[in-house]
Amino acid sequence: MRYIYCHPLFDEMKCAYRFSYQLKKTFEANGLLLERFDYRGTGEAQGDFKDVSLETLRDDLSGHINGQHVTLIGVRFGASLAFDYCAGGAGQVKNLVLLEPIVDGAEYADYLYRKQQIKDMMSYNSSGGLKNDGFKNLEGYKTSLKFIEQIKRFNLFKTAGKYTANNFIFIGQISGTSKVDPQVMDWAKLLAQKAKHISIENIDLPIFWERIPCFDYSRLTQKISGWCCG
């Protein structure tokens, strides 16, 4: 069994990198190998982010899986991408571990816009240094309007309707409360009619995708390792 980590996007990828490293070390301590790869136009991969689209993300994930049996572990949009990949019946994905998946893409796009507006106001920059040429600046990333529209249309409730993978799904929410987001809970209930097994758990820890954390996430990484090996 291979274990593949799906990064989030934009600044969340940078902020969550430390967590992914801790997760990799936990896997190694348990005799497992966690594979981390970069989508094209991100990290150390070739290409430009301006060319990223939902299609390229799907192709990059599919190419890395390469038809082998895997467990996918995703964070934020990486979790949503992993779920989307399985929706068409990707039988080689035996387990899904989804941390804080983006359920409603329109809400996520609005969140990204608001964050950028705050940064622009702080820097007195209304355009992010970009001309009106089919791109927007989102957290310093030259993002195509095509990709932004794809994000807006992305909705895991719709995707759940065609989910046929029949695998094991573990959903983790990280927050300072004991309650699961009602939207995520409704989505999980819909999924329960499709998946072989679904588990959802709220984990009381500081979030790690909005700021670079200085925190020990071993309690969470051990839990994920247990989900993968259970």
VENSULPE-V161227 format. One record per pair of residues at least 24 apart in sequence whose ideal C-beta (glycine too) atoms are under 10 Angstrom apart, sorted by sequence separation. I is the first residue (numbers start at 1). J is the second residue. D is the distance in Angstrom with one decimal. If there is no record, write none. Layout:
I|J|D, I|J|D
This chain:
3|27|6.5, 37|61|8.5, 57|81|5.6, 61|85|5.5, 68|92|6.1, 69|93|7.9, 70|94|7.1, 71|95|4.0, 72|96|5.5, 73|97|4.3, 74|98|5.7, 75|99|4.7, 76|100|5.4, 77|101|8.1, 78|102|9.2, 79|103|9.8, 80|104|9.9, 112|136|9.1, 115|139|6.4, 116|140|8.8, 178|202|6.1, 13|38|8.7, 39|64|9.4, 65|90|7.9, 67|92|6.1, 68|93|10.0, 69|94|5.8, 70|95|8.3, 71|96|7.5, 72|97|7.1, 73|98|8.2, 74|99|6.8, 75|100|6.5, 76|101|7.1, 77|102|5.1, 80|105|7.8, 113|138|7.6, 116|141|9.7, 169|194|9.0, 177|202|7.1, 13|39|9.0, 17|43|8.7, 37|63|9.2, 38|64|9.8, 58|84|7.2, 66|92|9.1, 69|95|9.8, 70|96|9.9, 71|97|6.9, 72|98|8.5, 73|99|7.6, 74|100|9.3, 75|101|8.6, 76|102|5.9, 112|138|5.0, 157|183|8.8, 169|195|4.8, 176|202|9.8, 178|204|7.0, 201|227|9.3, 37|64|5.0, 54|81|8.3, 57|84|8.8, 58|85|6.3, 65|92|6.5, 74|101|7.1, 109|136|10.0, 112|139|6.8, 116|143|9.7, 156|183|9.5, 160|187|6.4, 163|190|8.8, 167|194|9.6, 168|195|7.1, 169|196|8.3, 170|197|8.7, 171|198|7.2, 172|199|9.1, 173|200|7.5, 174|201|10.0, 175|202|6.3, 177|204|7.6, 14|42|9.7, 57|85|9.1, 62|90|8.4, 65|93|7.5, 74|102|9.9, 77|105|8.6, 80|108|8.6, 156|184|9.2, 159|187|9.5, 160|188|9.3, 163|191|6.6, 166|194|7.2, 167|195|6.4, 168|196|5.8, 169|197|7.1, 170|198|7.9, 171|199|7.0, 172|200|7.8, 173|201|7.3, 174|202|8.0, 175|203|7.8, 176|204|6.2, 199|227|7.7, 3|32|6.0, 4|33|9.9, 5|34|5.6, 7|36|7.2, 13|42|6.4, 14|43|9.2, 35|64|7.4, 61|90|9.7, 109|138|8.8, 112|141|9.5, 157|186|7.8, 160|189|9.8, 161|190|7.8, 165|194|7.7, 166|195|6.6, 167|196|5.8, 168|197|4.8, 169|198|4.6, 170|199|5.1, 171|200|4.3, 172|201|5.8, 173|202|4.8, 174|203|5.2, 175|204|7.0, 176|205|8.2, 2|32|9.6, 3|33|6.6, 4|34|7.8, 5|35|6.6, 6|36|9.0, 7|37|8.2, 9|39|8.0, 13|43|7.3, 35|65|9.8, 54|84|8.1, 157|187|6.0, 160|190|4.8, 163|193|9.0, 164|194|7.0, 165|195|7.2, 166|196|5.0, 167|197|8.2, 168|198|7.8, 169|199|7.3, 170|200|7.9, 171|201|7.3, 172|202|8.0, 173|203|6.7, 174|204|8.1, 175|205|8.1, 176|206|7.6, 1|32|8.6, 2|33|7.6, 3|34|5.0, 4|35|4.8, 5|36|4.7, 6|37|8.5, 7|38|7.1, 77|108|7.2, 112|143|8.5, 156|187|5.7, 160|191|5.3, 163|194|4.4, 164|195|9.9, 165|196|8.5, 166|197|9.6, 167|198|9.7, 168|199|8.1, 169|200|8.7, 170|201|7.7, 171|202|9.7, 172|203|5.7, 173|204|9.7, 174|205|5.2, 175|206|9.2, 176|207|8.6, 199|230|9.5, 1|33|9.8, 2|34|9.3, 3|35|6.5, 4|36|8.1, 5|37|7.8, 7|39|7.2, 10|42|9.3, 76|108|8.4, 155|187|9.6, 159|191|9.7, 160|192|9.9, 162|194|9.1, 163|195|7.2, 174|206|7.8, 175|207|7.3, 2|35|6.4, 3|36|9.9, 4|37|7.2, 6|39|8.7, 9|42|7.5, 157|190|6.6, 160|193|8.7, 161|194|8.8, 172|205|9.7, 174|207|5.6, 197|230|10.0, 109|143|10.0, 156|190|9.1, 157|191|9.7, 160|194|6.7, 174|208|7.3, 7|42|7.2, 35|70|8.6, 113|148|8.8, 156|191|8.7, 160|195|9.4, 174|209|8.6, 7|43|7.4, 112|148|8.4, 34|71|9.6, 36|73|9.7, 35|73|9.7, 109|147|9.9, 10|49|9.0, 32|71|9.5, 34|73|7.4, 39|78|8.9, 109|148|6.1, 112|151|8.0, 9|49|9.0, 109|149|8.6, 109|150|9.6, 39|81|8.7, 109|151|4.9, 110|152|8.6, 9|52|8.1, 105|148|9.6, 108|151|6.3, 109|152|4.8, 174|217|9.0, 105|149|9.6, 108|152|8.4, 109|153|9.5, 105|150|7.8, 106|151|8.1, 107|152|9.3, 109|154|8.8, 27|73|9.4, 105|151|4.7, 106|152|4.8, 108|154|7.8, 174|220|7.1, 105|152|5.4, 106|153|7.7, 9|57|8.4, 104|152|9.4, 105|153|6.3, 106|154|8.2, 107|155|9.6, 172|220|7.4, 102|151|8.4, 105|154|3.2, 106|155|7.6, 23|73|7.4, 104|154|8.2, 105|155|5.9, 6|57|9.0, 54|105|9.7, 103|154|9.3, 104|155|5.9, 105|156|8.5, 172|223|7.5, 23|75|9.3, 102|154|7.2, 103|155|7.3, 104|156|7.7, 172|224|7.5, 20|73|9.0, 102|155|9.4, 103|156|4.7, 104|157|8.0, 105|158|9.9, 170|223|8.9, 6|60|9.7, 102|156|7.5, 103|157|7.0, 170|224|7.9, 6|61|6.7, 20|75|7.6, 101|156|6.5, 172|227|8.4, 19|75|7.5, 103|159|9.6, 170|226|9.5, 4|61|8.0, 103|160|9.6, 170|227|4.4, 6|64|9.2, 20|78|9.6, 98|156|9.3, 169|227|9.8, 170|228|8.5, 16|75|5.4, 168|227|8.3, 4|64|6.3, 16|76|7.5, 168|228|9.6, 170|230|8.8, 4|65|6.7, 15|76|10.0, 2|64|9.3, 13|75|8.7, 16|78|8.5, 168|230|8.5, 2|65|7.9, 12|75|7.5, 13|76|8.8, 2|66|9.2, 4|68|9.6, 12|76|5.3, 13|77|9.0, 12|77|7.5, 13|78|8.2, 2|68|5.8, 4|70|5.3, 5|71|9.8, 6|72|6.1, 8|74|8.0, 9|75|9.9, 10|76|9.3, 12|78|8.7, 1|68|8.9, 2|69|7.0, 3|70|7.0, 4|71|7.2, 5|72|8.1, 6|73|6.9, 7|74|8.2, 8|75|4.9, 9|76|7.4, 10|77|8.2, 1|69|5.9, 2|70|4.5, 3|71|5.0, 4|72|5.5, 5|73|5.1, 6|74|3.7, 7|75|6.9, 8|76|3.7, 9|77|4.7, 1|70|7.0, 2|71|7.3, 3|72|8.3, 4|73|7.0, 5|74|7.5, 6|75|7.2, 7|76|8.7, 8|77|5.3, 9|78|7.4, 87|156|8.9, 96|165|8.0, 1|71|6.2, 2|72|9.5, 3|73|6.6, 4|74|9.0, 5|75|8.0, 6|76|9.3, 7|77|8.6, 8|78|5.0, 84|154|7.6, 101|171|7.0, 6|77|8.5, 7|78|5.0, 8|79|8.0, 9|80|9.8, 80|151|9.5, 87|158|9.4, 88|159|9.5, 94|165|9.1, 96|167|6.4, 97|168|9.1, 98|169|6.8, 99|170|9.1, 100|171|8.9, 101|172|9.3, 6|78|3.4, 8|80|9.3, 9|81|8.8, 84|156|7.8, 87|159|4.8, 93|165|6.3, 95|167|6.2, 96|168|7.1, 97|169|8.2, 98|170|7.0, 99|171|8.0, 100|172|7.3, 101|173|9.3, 5|78|7.6, 6|79|6.8, 8|81|9.3, 81|154|9.2, 83|156|6.2, 86|159|9.1, 87|160|7.7, 89|162|8.9, 91|164|9.1, 92|165|9.6, 94|167|5.6, 95|168|4.7, 96|169|4.6, 97|170|4.8, 98|171|5.0, 99|172|4.7, 100|173|6.2, 6|80|9.0, 7|81|9.3, 23|97|9.9, 77|151|7.9, 80|154|6.7, 87|161|8.8, 88|162|7.1, 89|163|8.4, 90|164|9.2, 91|165|6.8, 93|167|5.9, 94|168|6.8, 95|169|7.7, 96|170|7.0, 97|171|8.3, 98|172|7.1, 99|173|7.9, 100|174|6.0, 6|81|5.7, 80|155|9.5, 84|159|5.6, 87|162|5.5, 88|163|8.7, 89|164|4.1, 90|165|6.0, 91|166|8.2, 92|167|9.6, 93|168|9.7, 95|170|7.2, 96|171|8.5, 97|172|7.1, 98|173|9.7, 99|174|6.7, 100|175|8.7, 6|82|4.9, 23|99|9.8, 80|156|6.2, 83|159|6.5, 87|163|5.0, 88|164|7.1, 89|165|5.7, 91|167|8.1, 93|169|10.0, 107|183|8.9, 5|82|9.5, 6|83|9.7, 77|154|8.4, 79|156|9.3, 83|160|8.3, 86|163|7.0, 87|164|7.5, 88|165|8.2, 89|166|8.2, 90|167|8.6, 4|82|8.4, 86|164|8.6, 87|165|7.3, 89|167|9.9, 103|181|8.2, 6|85|8.7, 80|159|8.3, 84|163|9.6, 86|165|4.3, 104|183|7.0, 19|99|9.0, 50|130|9.8, 83|163|7.9, 85|165|9.2, 86|166|9.7, 103|183|5.5, 86|167|6.8, 100|181|9.1, 103|184|6.2, 83|165|9.1, 16|99|9.0, 50|133|10.0, 86|169|8.7, 101|184|7.5, 103|186|8.9, 104|187|9.5, 16|100|9.7, 50|134|9.1, 100|184|8.6, 103|187|5.4, 50|135|6.0, 103|188|9.9, 49|135|9.8, 83|169|8.0, 98|184|9.4, 101|187|8.2, 82|169|10.0, 12|100|9.4, 83|171|9.5, 4|93|9.2, 49|138|9.4, 52|141|8.4, 2|92|9.5, 6|96|10.0, 12|102|9.9, 52|142|9.6, 53|143|10.0, 57|147|9.1, 98|188|9.8, 6|97|9.7, 8|99|9.1, 49|140|9.4, 50|141|8.2, 51|142|9.5, 52|143|7.6, 53|144|6.9, 55|146|9.7, 56|147|8.9, 2|94|9.9, 3|95|8.8, 5|97|9.3, 6|98|9.4, 8|100|8.6, 49|141|4.9, 50|142|4.4, 52|144|7.5, 54|146|9.0, 55|147|9.5, 79|171|8.4, 1|94|6.9, 6|99|9.9, 9|102|9.3, 48|141|9.8, 49|142|6.1, 50|143|7.1, 51|144|7.4, 53|146|6.0, 54|147|6.9, 57|150|9.4, 79|172|9.0, 1|95|8.4, 3|97|9.0, 8|102|8.7, 48|142|7.4, 49|143|6.9, 50|144|5.9, 52|146|9.7, 53|147|4.9, 49|144|9.0, 51|146|10.0, 52|147|5.9, 54|149|9.7, 55|150|8.5, 72|167|9.6, 96|191|9.9, 115|210|9.0, 51|147|9.0, 53|149|9.9, 54|150|4.3, 71|167|9.2, 50|147|8.8, 53|150|6.3, 54|151|7.8, 71|168|8.7, 73|170|9.1, 75|172|9.4, 10|108|9.9, 49|147|9.1, 52|150|9.9, 53|151|9.9, 9|108|9.5, 42|141|8.8, 54|153|9.0, 71|170|9.6, 73|172|9.8, 75|174|9.4, 96|195|8.4, 12|112|9.6, 41|141|8.8, 54|154|7.2, 11|112|9.3, 41|142|9.6, 95|196|9.8, 10|112|6.6, 94|196|9.5, 95|197|9.4, 96|198|9.3, 97|199|9.9, 98|200|9.3, 9|112|9.1, 100|203|9.9, 11|115|8.1, 83|187|9.7, 99|203|8.8, 10|115|8.7, 10|116|9.6, 87|194|9.4, 100|207|7.9, 11|119|9.9, 83|191|8.8, 100|208|9.5, 86|195|9.4, 99|208|9.4, 100|209|7.1, 99|209|8.8, 99|220|8.3, 14|139|9.1, 99|224|7.9, 13|139|9.9, 14|140|9.8, 97|223|9.5, 11|138|9.0, 12|139|8.6, 97|224|5.7, 10|138|6.0, 11|139|4.5, 13|141|9.8, 97|225|9.7, 9|138|9.1, 10|139|4.6, 11|140|7.5, 9|139|9.2, 10|140|8.3, 11|141|8.4, 97|227|5.5, 10|141|5.8, 78|209|9.8, 96|227|9.7, 97|228|6.7, 9|141|8.2, 77|209|9.8, 95|227|7.2, 10|143|8.2, 75|208|8.4, 76|209|5.6, 95|228|6.2, 9|143|9.3, 75|209|6.4, 76|210|9.9, 94|228|9.6, 95|229|9.7, 95|230|9.0, 9|147|9.6, 9|151|8.9, 73|224|6.4, 73|225|9.8, 71|224|9.8, 73|227|8.7, 19|174|9.6, 73|228|7.4, 71|227|8.6, 71|228|5.2, 71|229|9.4, 19|205|9.9, 22|208|9.3, 34|221|9.6, 19|207|9.9, 20|208|9.4, 19|208|4.5, 29|218|9.5, 18|208|7.2, 19|209|7.9, 34|224|9.4, 16|207|9.5, 17|208|9.4, 22|213|9.4, 26|217|8.8, 30|221|9.6, 34|225|9.0, 15|207|8.9, 16|208|5.6, 17|209|9.9, 26|218|6.5, 29|221|9.3, 30|222|8.3, 15|208|6.5, 16|209|4.7, 19|212|9.7, 22|215|9.3, 25|218|9.0, 29|222|9.0, 32|225|6.9, 15|209|5.2, 16|210|9.3, 18|212|6.3, 19|213|6.8, 22|216|7.7, 23|217|7.7, 26|220|9.1, 27|221|7.9, 31|225|9.9, 34|228|9.1, 12|207|9.8, 14|209|9.3, 15|210|6.1, 17|212|8.0, 18|213|6.0, 22|217|5.2, 23|218|9.5, 26|221|3.8, 30|225|5.1, 12|208|9.1, 13|209|8.4, 15|211|5.8, 16|212|8.9, 18|214|8.3, 19|215|8.8, 21|217|10.0, 22|218|6.8, 25|221|7.8, 26|222|6.0, 29|225|8.3, 30|226|8.8, 32|228|7.1, 12|209|4.1, 15|212|5.2, 16|213|8.6, 18|215|8.7, 20|217|10.0, 23|220|8.2, 24|221|8.8, 26|223|9.6, 27|224|8.5, 32|229|7.4, 11|209|8.4, 12|210|7.1, 14|212|7.2, 15|213|7.4, 19|217|5.5, 22|220|8.5, 23|221|4.6, 26|224|7.6, 27|225|6.0, 30|228|8.8, 31|229|9.3, 10|209|9.6, 11|210|7.9, 18|217|8.4, 22|221|5.4, 23|222|9.7, 26|225|5.4, 30|229|7.0, 8|208|10.0, 11|211|9.2, 21|221|9.9, 8|209|5.7, 11|212|9.6, 19|220|8.0, 20|221|9.5, 23|224|6.4, 27|228|8.0, 19|221|7.9, 23|225|8.0, 27|229|9.7, 5|224|9.8, 3|224|9.5, 3|225|9.1, 3|228|6.0, 3|229|9.7, 1|228|8.1, 1|229|9.2
